[in-house]
Amino acid sequence: MPKMTTTTSNDSALSTISKSPSTANVIEVPPVDLDYIFAHMMTIGRPNTGISTCITEQDITDLLLNVKSLFMEQPVMLKLKPPITVCGDIHGQFGDLIRIFSK
């Protein structure tokens, strides 16, 4: 069965599929300012942010490399208070997602 191994270089993270039975490489993820990335993402689709507001490829790479440890820090079960907004498939429209949860 193919398995995913991840390697990193100075400029990018590369994923390769390996058919070898060896274990996946453990990568060390450099610290990034996730709060900055999240705050920047929240400006997308807002008035007066300009049409050129975008997330850089490096920000996406940094986010993806850090997301597993971020989720692992979270509890399995959350106690939430109503009201709760549930959002279905937005067909890749991130601006729509921001507008839904900004209400």
Summary of the structure (lengths in Angstrom):
residues: 103
radius of gyration: 17.6
end to end distance: 45.6
largest distance: 52.4
contacts: 169
relative contact order: 0.14
helix: 33%
strand: 12%
